[in-house]
Structure formats: C-alpha cells, structure tokens
C-alpha cells in the first residue's frame, strides 16, 4: 500500500504462469527476492547459450532460435534445478552429418515447451527413402541423458531420422509430446523412430501422439519402463527390441498399457536378434488397441536382423514372463493377426482378440500349455 493506493505486482514464477500479488511496503523485499530467484535468461542465438548455462539463473528460455548447420544445440551438463523452455520455432541449418541436432543432459531438470512452440527438424531436406542406412548422412533429432527429470509439452516436426533418443537415463518422465512426421509418408521419411530407449531405468512415456515411418517406441535395453496412453499412427508399431548384439542386452519389467496403434505395419512386437545373447523378461502389453495393422498384429520373433528376419529362430535371448492382456483390434486382410517364431520362451500368459488378417504364417516355440491363435 503506497501513497494511499493499492499496487499489484506480477511475479513470474515460471515462463508460462503469472501470479498476481497485492504489494504492501512489508512485501517489497520479498517481491524483489522473487524477481531475482525466478528471472529467465532468453537465448536468441547459439552464442548466448554457454553464458546462459554458466550463469546464476536456472531458467533458460530458448526463443525462436536458428541453430547453425552442423552444430548441436548443446544443453548438456545443466545445473540441478534448471528449467529450459522452448518458445517459438526452433530450426536448424542444413548439412549432411550424423550428429544430434539437440543434446540434453543433467540431473533434476525440467524441459518443456511453451504453448505454440515448435522444434522443426525440416527433415524433408534429408529424406531420400533410405533413412540412416544409406544415402544422405542424416542427423538424429534429440538425445536425452537425464536423471530425476521431466520432459513435457514439446512439439516436434519432421525429424530427419531418429527422433527422441533416451540413453543412460534414470527416473525420467516424458509426457505430452507431439511427434509429427506426417509429411514423411509421401516425402521419403525413413528410420524416423519417435522414442528409442537404451540402457535406462525407471522411464515413463505417457500421453504422447506420434505419426512417423518407423517404431513409435523401441526399447532396446532397459528396466522399469512404462508406456501408457500413447497414440501411434503410420509407423512400425510398439517394439521391444531389437534385443541382442549391443553393450546392454537386457530388457526387464516393461509395461505398455492403454495405447492405440493405428495404420502401422505392426501392432506390438518383440524382436530378438539372431545369434546373439541377452534376455527379455517381465514384459506386459495391457489394453492395447490395434486399428488396421498392415502386416502383423502381434509379432514375437527370435530371428530378427536389420535386413529382415531370416531362417530359424535362435534362443540366445530368452523371452520369459510375457503377458498379453486384452490386446485387441484389426489387421488388414493382406496381413497376419499373430506370429510367434521363437526358440526359447517360457511363462507366458495370453489374452488377445485380433481379427481381419488373411495371410497365413508358420509359428514355432510357443510355451507348452499356452493357447495362441497363431499363424492367421
């Protein structure tokens, strides 16, 4: 209360929320402390970024930034307690290279997108239908190496190749991500995985929307992974693996629940690489809806190779304690409802209802006593 008038002050406690506080003379000091504590550093060009990371402020706003060609937007080694907000449109210069367009690492950090923000990979400049297997060298979009952290409300468009790489993470919650690679359906997008998880523990991916040309989610190694309430359109489905032939070849305690897989090549699948070792244990697919799957509704295979599955399965990567519970939906008449092609499987429970597929396939390795309507 100053000079007989009531004053109001807007204290920014986050980049997207304001708190209106009635100011009195007794509150002035507290307000000044609030200003100091929550001020955000705006980053408009790549040169400002290192100074922002080294500064005292723990709120960084990436605003309408254009990252130069062949350069990584480096958000590594963020200080504990840092919040990074992407605002406006973030773009990247064109160069044929295999780096990451964005790298983020740290402990106890929050990464989020402001309303209307967009991270635009403009992938059509690289797309040639060959992905990272051949043709142009293509960068991955974003690499995360985070502990006790949150990533939320980000909008990605047209990743040149792989999208969100989750590696060496622990206790990471990812939510409300919009991964829009729809243009790749007609412009040559390939290997545009949305989420790839490796060597990570206690990761949740929830309430995300994906349209792409490869796996919606691929868990290559990791423990205590949850995928829930995600929608996958146009790609290769939700996948465990491929497992085997890496530095870490263990997948354990995975839950995929309440997800939708629409117009994908596959619905849900487990892929173990031929002639490798490892293990897949305690994987549960619960309440997963499939719509118009093009090739296979549920696929469990032990002879996977990047060039295509070939020959008899091998048992170096056992698949144990698998639960299929209310995986239901439709397969295209030219596809197959369920395929099981494994050599080392045990302790499965299975409840599915998949219809529509008209292409027959052989099955092998189903655990004794488990009834699966396999091969059609």
C-alpha positions in Angstrom: 0.0 0.0 0.0 1.9 3.0 -1.3 0.9 6.7 -1.3 -2.7 5.7 -0.4 -3.0 3.4 -3.5 -3.1 -0.4 -3.7 -0.5 -1.6 -6.1 -0.3 -5.0 -7.8 2.8 -6.7 -9.0 3.1 -9.7 -11.4 5.7 -12.1 -10.2 6.8 -14.7 -12.8 7.3 -18.0 -11.1 7.6 -19.8 -14.4 7.8 -18.8 -18.1 4.2 -19.7 -18.6 2.4 -18.7 -15.4 1.9 -15.4 -13.6 0.9 -14.9 -10.0 -0.7 -11.6 -9.1 0.4 -10.5 -5.7 -1.0 -7.5 -3.7 2.0 -5.4 -2.8 2.5 -3.7 0.5 5.5 -2.0 1.9 6.1 -5.0 4.1 6.2 -7.3 1.0 8.6 -5.2 -1.1 11.7 -7.1 -0.1 10.1 -10.5 -0.7 9.0 -9.4 -4.2 12.5 -8.2 -5.0 13.8 -11.6 -3.9 11.1 -13.3 -6.1 12.3 -11.3 -9.1 15.9 -12.4 -8.5 15.0 -16.0 -8.0 12.9 -16.7 -11.0 14.2 -14.5 -13.7 14.7 -16.3 -17.0 17.6 -15.9 -19.4 16.5 -15.5 -23.0 18.6 -17.3 -25.6 18.0 -15.9 -29.1 21.2 -17.2 -30.8 23.6 -20.0 -30.2 26.4 -17.7 -28.9 24.3 -16.8 -25.9 23.7 -20.4 -24.8 27.0 -21.2 -23.0 26.8 -17.9 -21.0 23.2 -18.8 -20.0 24.3 -22.3 -18.8 27.1 -20.8 -16.7 25.1 -18.0 -15.2 23.3 -18.0 -11.9 19.8 -18.1 -13.3 18.3 -21.6 -13.6 15.5 -20.7 -16.0 16.5 -20.6 -19.7 14.2 -19.6 -22.5 15.2 -20.9 -26.0 13.3 -18.4 -28.1 12.9 -18.6 -32.0 16.4 -20.0 -32.3 18.1 -21.0 -35.6 20.9 -23.4 -34.9 23.7 -23.2 -37.5 24.3 -26.1 -39.9 26.4 -29.0 -38.5 26.0 -27.6 -34.9 24.4 -29.3 -31.9 22.1 -27.2 -29.7 24.2 -28.1 -26.6 22.1 -28.3 -23.4 24.4 -30.8 -21.7 25.5 -30.7 -18.0 22.6 -28.5 -17.0 22.8 -27.4 -13.3 20.4 -29.2 -10.9 17.1 -27.4 -10.7 17.3 -25.9 -14.2 14.2 -25.4 -16.3 14.6 -25.0 -20.0 11.6 -23.7 -22.0 11.4 -23.9 -25.8 9.4 -20.9 -27.1 8.5 -20.0 -30.7 10.1 -22.0 -33.6 13.5 -23.6 -33.3 15.1 -24.6 -36.6 18.4 -26.0 -37.8 20.7 -25.2 -40.8 21.2 -27.9 -43.4 24.2 -30.2 -43.5 24.7 -33.8 -44.2 26.1 -35.2 -40.9 25.2 -37.8 -38.3 25.3 -35.8 -35.1 22.4 -34.9 -32.8 20.6 -31.6 -33.5 19.9 -31.3 -29.8 21.7 -32.9 -26.8 20.4 -32.5 -23.2 21.9 -33.9 -20.0 21.7 -33.2 -16.3 20.1 -34.1 -13.0 16.9 -32.8 -11.6 16.0 -30.6 -14.6 12.8 -29.8 -16.4 12.5 -29.4 -20.2 9.2 -28.1 -21.6 7.6 -26.3 -24.5 5.7 -23.1 -24.2 2.2 -23.0 -25.8 2.5 -22.9 -29.6 6.2 -23.7 -29.6 7.7 -26.0 -32.3 11.0 -27.8 -32.7 11.1 -28.1 -36.5 13.7 -30.5 -38.0 12.6 -29.7 -41.6 13.5 -33.3 -42.3 12.4 -33.3 -46.0 15.8 -31.7 -46.8 17.4 -35.0 -45.9 14.8 -37.6 -46.7 15.6 -39.9 -49.6 13.7 -43.0 -48.6 16.8 -44.7 -47.1 17.0 -43.4 -43.6 20.3 -43.7 -41.9 21.1 -47.0 -43.7 22.3 -45.3 -46.9 22.0 -42.2 -49.0 22.5 -38.8 -47.4 24.0 -38.6 -43.9 21.2 -37.7 -41.6 21.3 -36.3 -38.0 19.2 -37.5 -35.2 16.8 -35.0 -33.6 17.4 -35.0 -29.9 19.4 -37.0 -27.4 18.4 -37.2 -23.7 20.7 -38.3 -20.8 18.8 -37.2 -17.7 18.2 -38.3 -14.1 15.3 -37.4 -11.9 13.9 -35.1 -14.6 10.8 -34.2 -16.6 10.4 -33.6 -20.3 6.9 -32.4 -21.3 4.8 -30.4 -23.8 7.2 -30.5 -26.7 6.1 -30.3 -30.3 8.5 -31.9 -32.8 8.0 -31.8 -36.6 9.8 -33.6 -39.4 12.7 -35.3 -37.8 15.5 -36.1 -40.4 15.8 -39.6 -38.9 15.5 -40.9 -35.4 13.6 -38.6 -33.0 14.0 -38.8 -29.2 16.9 -41.0 -28.1 16.7 -41.9 -24.4 20.0 -43.3 -23.3 21.6 -43.8 -19.8 18.6 -42.2 -18.2 17.1 -42.9 -14.7 13.8 -41.7 -13.2 12.8 -39.7 -16.3 9.1 -38.8 -17.0 8.3 -37.9 -20.6 4.7 -36.7 -21.3 2.5 -34.8 -23.8 5.0 -35.0 -26.7 3.6 -34.4 -30.2 5.9 -36.1 -32.7 4.6 -35.1 -36.1 6.4 -36.7 -39.1 3.3 -37.0 -41.2 5.0 -35.4 -44.2 7.4 -38.3 -44.3 4.7 -40.6 -45.6 4.9 -39.0 -49.0 8.3 -37.3 -49.0 10.7 -40.2 -48.2 10.9 -40.3 -44.4 12.5 -43.5 -43.1 14.1 -44.6 -39.8 12.1 -41.8 -38.1 11.7 -43.7 -34.8 9.9 -41.5 -32.3 11.3 -42.9 -29.0 14.3 -45.1 -28.7 15.3 -46.3 -25.2 18.6 -47.8 -24.3 20.4 -48.6 -21.1 17.9 -46.7 -18.9 15.9 -47.4 -15.7 12.6 -46.1 -14.5 11.4 -44.2 -17.6 7.8 -43.3 -18.3 6.4 -42.1 -21.6 2.8 -41.0 -21.3 0.1 -39.2 -23.2 2.1 -38.7 -26.4 1.0 -38.5 -30.1 3.2 -40.0 -32.8 2.9 -40.1 -36.5 6.0 -41.4 -38.2 7.7 -44.0 -40.5 9.4 -46.4 -38.0 8.9 -47.6 -34.5 6.7 -45.5 -32.3 8.6 -46.8 -29.3 11.6 -49.1 -29.4 13.1 -50.4 -26.1 16.5 -51.9 -27.0 17.6 -52.3 -23.4 16.4 -51.1 -20.0 14.4 -51.8 -16.9 11.2 -50.5 -15.3 9.9 -48.8 -18.4 6.3 -47.7 -18.8 4.5 -46.6 -21.9 0.9 -45.5 -21.3 -1.9 -43.7 -23.1 0.2 -43.1 -26.2 -1.2 -43.0 -29.8 0.9 -44.3 -32.6 0.0 -43.6 -36.3 1.5 -44.7 -39.6 4.8 -46.3 -38.4 6.1 -49.7 -37.4 4.3 -50.1 -34.0 5.5 -50.5 -30.4 8.5 -52.7 -30.1 10.7 -54.4 -27.5 14.0 -54.5 -29.3 15.7 -55.4 -31.2 17.5 -57.0 -28.3 20.9 -58.6 -28.6 24.3 -57.7 -30.1 24.6 -54.4 -28.0 26.6 -53.5 -24.9 23.4 -53.9 -22.8 21.1 -56.7 -23.9 18.6 -56.9 -21.0 15.0 -55.7 -21.1 13.1 -56.3 -17.9 9.9 -55.0 -16.3 8.2 -53.2 -19.1 4.5 -52.2 -19.2 2.7 -51.0 -22.3 -0.9 -50.1 -21.5 -3.8 -48.2 -22.7 -2.2 -47.3 -26.0 -3.5 -47.1 -29.6 -1.6 -48.3 -32.6 -3.3 -47.1 -35.9 -2.4 -47.8 -39.5 1.1 -49.2 -38.6 3.0 -52.0 -40.2 2.9 -53.9 -36.9 0.9 -53.6 -33.7 3.1 -54.7 -30.8 6.1 -56.9 -31.2 9.2 -58.3 -29.5 12.3 -58.6 -31.7 15.4 -60.6 -30.6 18.4 -60.6 -32.9 19.5 -63.9 -34.4 22.7 -65.5 -33.0 23.0 -63.1 -30.1 22.6 -63.2 -26.3 20.6 -61.3 -23.7 17.2 -61.6 -22.1 13.7 -60.2 -22.3 11.7 -60.7 -19.0 8.5 -59.4 -17.4 7.0 -57.6 -20.4 3.3 -56.8 -20.3 1.1 -55.5 -23.1 -2.2 -54.5 -21.4 -5.3 -52.9 -23.0 -3.7 -52.1 -26.4 -6.0 -51.3 -29.3 -4.9 -52.0 -32.8 -6.6 -50.5 -35.9 -5.9 -51.5 -39.5 -2.5 -53.0 -38.9 -0.8 -53.6 -42.3 1.4 -56.6 -41.7 1.3 -58.4 -38.2 -0.9 -57.6 -35.2 1.3 -59.2 -32.6 4.8 -60.4 -33.6 7.2 -62.3 -31.3 10.3 -63.2 -33.3 13.7 -64.7 -32.4 15.4 -64.3 -35.8 15.5 -60.6 -36.3 18.0 -58.8 -38.5 18.0 -55.3 -39.8 18.0 -56.6 -43.3 14.9 -58.8 -42.5 14.1 -61.8 -40.4 15.6 -65.0 -41.9 15.7 -68.7 -41.0 15.1 -70.5 -37.8 15.0 -68.6 -34.5 17.9 -68.8 -32.1 17.5 -69.0 -28.3 20.3 -66.8 -27.0 17.8 -64.1 -25.9 15.1 -65.9 -23.9 11.6 -64.3 -23.7 10.2 -65.1 -20.2 7.2 -63.9 -18.2 5.4 -62.3 -21.1 1.8 -61.1 -20.6 -0.5 -60.3 -23.5 -3.7 -59.0 -21.8 -6.6 -57.6 -23.9 -4.5 -56.7 -27.0 -7.3 -56.3 -29.5 -8.3 -54.9 -32.9 -8.0 -55.3 -36.6 -5.4 -56.3 -39.2 -5.6 -55.6 -42.9 -6.8 -58.7 -44.9 -3.3 -58.9 -46.5 -1.7 -59.1 -43.1 -1.4 -61.7 -40.3 -3.1 -61.5 -37.0 -0.4 -63.2 -34.8 3.1 -64.6 -35.5 5.3 -66.4 -32.9 8.7 -67.5 -34.1 11.0 -68.2 -31.1 13.3 -70.8 -29.7 13.5 -70.0 -26.0 10.2 -68.9 -24.4 8.6 -69.7 -21.0 5.9 -68.5 -18.6 3.6 -66.7 -21.0 0.0 -65.7 -20.4 -2.0 -64.7 -23.4 -5.4 -63.0 -24.0 -5.9 -61.3 -27.3 -8.7 -60.7 -29.8 -7.4 -59.7 -33.2 -9.3 -60.2 -36.5 -9.1 -59.4 -40.2 -5.7 -60.8 -41.2 -6.0 -63.2 -44.1 -2.4 -64.2 -44.6 -1.2 -67.5 -43.0 2.2 -67.8 -41.4 4.0 -70.6 -39.5 4.6 -70.4 -35.8 7.1 -72.2 -33.5 8.3 -72.1 -30.0 5.0 -71.3 -28.2 5.4 -72.4 -24.5 3.6 -75.6 -23.6 0.1 -75.1 -22.3 -0.3 -71.6 -23.8 -3.1 -71.3 -26.3 -2.5 -68.7 -29.0 -4.5 -68.4 -32.3 -1.2 -68.2 -34.1 -0.4 -68.1 -37.8 -3.5 -66.4 -39.2 
